[in-house]
Amino acid sequence: MAKPKKKLTAAQRAAKKQRKKDFMTVFMNGKQVRVRRPPTVDGVDAEEFIRQNADPIWLHQNGYWEIIHEREMEEAREGGDLPQDADPNFPDIPF
């Protein structure tokens, strides 16, 4: 005869809920392991949230110059200064 399941106490349920919130289960080297979840803001990755919502002054103060550069290149494309297929990392060589 199978042993009856024990019910969890309120504290155990709360701890389980907190663990599920903080960790996610993934497979590494064929084994199932728990790793910390990446930080999110309103369900969006923190880096993506910064890209969408930060102003240029905050980006500059915190060293996110690559995002500033991406925004400048996007504005240049929209303004017609650059062709749509131009790669910002490799400018056209004139010869």
C-alpha positions in Angstrom: 0.0 0.0 0.0 1.3 3.4 -1.0 2.2 6.0 1.7 -0.2 8.9 1.8 1.2 12.3 0.7 1.9 14.8 3.4 0.4 18.3 3.0 2.8 21.2 3.0 2.6 23.8 5.7 2.0 27.4 4.9 5.7 28.3 5.4 6.7 25.4 3.1 4.3 26.5 0.4 5.6 30.1 0.7 9.2 28.9 0.4 8.4 26.8 -2.6 6.6 29.7 -4.3 9.6 31.9 -3.6 12.1 29.3 -5.0 10.0 29.0 -8.2 10.1 32.8 -8.6 13.9 33.0 -8.0 15.1 30.0 -9.9 14.4 28.2 -13.2 15.2 24.6 -14.1 17.4 24.0 -17.1 19.5 21.1 -18.5 23.3 21.3 -18.3 25.5 18.4 -19.4 22.5 16.1 -19.4 21.5 16.9 -15.9 18.6 19.0 -14.6 19.9 22.0 -12.5 18.4 25.1 -11.0 19.8 28.4 -12.0 18.8 32.0 -11.0 16.4 33.7 -13.3 17.8 36.7 -15.2 16.6 40.0 -13.8 13.4 41.4 -15.3 11.5 44.7 -15.2 7.7 44.2 -15.7 8.4 40.9 -17.3 10.9 42.3 -19.8 14.6 41.6 -19.7 16.4 44.4 -17.8 18.7 45.2 -20.8 15.8 45.5 -23.2 13.9 47.7 -20.8 16.8 50.1 -20.6 17.1 50.1 -24.4 13.4 51.1 -24.7 13.0 53.6 -21.8 16.3 55.3 -20.9 17.0 58.8 -21.9 20.4 59.8 -23.4 21.7 61.5 -20.3 21.1 58.5 -18.1 22.7 56.2 -20.8 25.8 58.5 -20.9 26.1 58.7 -17.1 25.9 54.9 -16.8 28.2 54.0 -19.7 25.7 52.7 -22.3 27.4 54.3 -25.2 26.6 51.5 -27.6 22.9 52.1 -27.1 23.4 55.8 -27.8 25.3 54.9 -31.0 22.6 52.6 -32.1 19.9 55.3 -31.6 22.0 57.8 -33.5 22.5 55.4 -36.4 18.7 54.6 -36.5 17.9 58.4 -36.5 20.4 58.8 -39.4 18.7 56.0 -41.4 15.3 57.5 -40.8 16.5 61.0 -41.7 17.8 59.6 -45.0 21.5 60.2 -44.2 22.4 56.5 -44.5 21.1 53.9 -46.9 18.9 51.2 -45.3 21.4 48.4 -45.9 24.4 50.3 -44.6 26.2 48.6 -41.7 27.2 51.1 -39.0 30.2 49.1 -38.0 31.7 49.0 -41.5 31.4 52.4 -43.3 31.7 52.3 -47.1 35.2 52.5 -48.5 35.4 55.1 -51.2 37.6 53.0 -53.6 
